[in-house]
Amino acid sequence: MPRPTTSCLHDPVMLAPLKVLEQLKARLHETIGTLPLGQPGGYASLILELPHGLGIAPDLAGPQFHFAHNHRGDLRAGYGIAGEWRARGPDRLRILRAAAKGVAANWQHMDPDETGFLGFGMLGFAASPNESPNAGLAELPNAIFWLPELALCSHDGQAALILTTALPMGIDSLLTRWQNQLDQIVPLLDLPALDPLTPAHLDRGLSTPDQEDWRELVFAALDEIDQERLRKVVLCRRLRLTGQRRFDLTRLNAALTYLFPSCQVVSIRRHRTSFVAATPERLFTQRRDRIEADAIAGTACRAEDAERDAQITRGLRTCEKNLREHQVVVEAVTEALSQCSRSLEPPDGPRILQLNNVQHLRSIVRGELHPDVDVFRLAELLHPTPATNGQPRQEARDWLDRSEPLERGWYTGAAGIVEPDLTGELWVLLRCARISERIADLYAGAGIVAGSDPMSEWEETEHKLAAMSTALQFA
Ligand SMILES: C=C(O[C@@H]1C=C(C(=O)O)C=C[C@H]1O)C(=O)O
């Protein structure tokens, strides 16, 4: 594909995106005929090279998702719906797996520019398989496997645009449709980063539970732990913030990417509701038969003063309660992976993971998987880890279902990318908010083990909430 020039004497720089658009449309016209559009079923994707890597994906009207990791130089975004499957209940991942297997068995990719990129799907699900969707959550179903019609993929400075259709499809209507989509998205790809806005004041609404109810909940959890019915349980709270202006997703994603460059920024929008997170925690990364899963548990704050900060880090490394809380997660992740792995390496950690607002103990569990293990099976085995739920898993979940005074929705669920061979990567949905116009519901939790103190755990949730509340001020 001829490379577009970015400037010359007679073409001002601002025309460059239009040239890219013309070239992509010409390429679409040339290559659309290579797709097997007459085939009676399945999916086909056309992959077109973009002239440079992308830092942030534009916001278009309609359903969209966006995963960006600044330090890794990775971006995946999806717009519109080529196919989607929803499920709920204890079999939700098995149901979605069957749908994804059907897609994978009949999905053809045409990559005329030899980019090496492929189409991808998005898998996302709420914390609990049984949660009954309320009005807002109906827009974000309990669990979804979603094949976008238009996708962007950028890695290591290389990028591609991926167009996907269900088959069969008439060539003329598809060409018109895809040309319109290029018209919408391509001019936005080269827009300069948005200038920061002055931070806006956010009104702090109610916390559910409030501080008093939190104390009681922690004592009730400690009682369960004392009685040896639970070893650990993660309690959470929700805080409503109301902004002065409608929150702007592009600015919010940019602020989160800037503030949390080592986190995965996740943004999912259906209708008027968005779910946005900047999470440090992978549920897992699967590449072929290699698996890596994070165990993150044990948290302390940060301090502006370097000496004080180092002192807090040393405290976290040696705190018996934090190490115990961490070990519960490492053991559970190792146990889950041992059910689907040929071999596992000894856990790498705990090391310190430092973010702007908090620091954590993190271990990584790595191994080699048995054949035929896919993202859906891994999600089923690993989710929820005791980092966000508790141990033993079922007892913790039952106790939380009975005791927690709120629906978690997608908070502590997971979301990520599914490749056409059904491998991929999922992230635990933490440091997040559900956003609608000027209202943001933020969620944060803390692990309770023997020796936990209600007020320190409340403080920990305050530090965790600060990730999203700071970014929202700039959105
Ligand atoms: C539950 C959250 O975080 C989890 C709990 C942690 C802890 O208790 O130390 C640390 C990281 C996460 O696994 C949250 O951020 O809301």
The ligand as an ORCA input file, in Angstrom:
! r2SCAN-3c Opt
* xyz 0 1
  C     -11.187     -5.076     45.295
  C     -10.275     -4.255     44.799
  O      -8.964     -4.575     44.691
  C      -8.491     -5.872     44.956
  C      -8.149     -6.036     46.380
  C      -6.876     -5.766     46.831
  C      -6.573     -5.816     48.298
  O      -7.484     -6.074     49.084
  O      -5.417     -5.561     48.680
  C      -5.856     -5.462     45.930
  C      -6.067     -5.512     44.596
  C      -7.313     -6.055     44.044
  O      -7.166     -7.408     43.789
  C     -10.641     -2.914     44.257
  O      -9.762     -2.227     43.738
  O     -11.804     -2.543     44.343
*
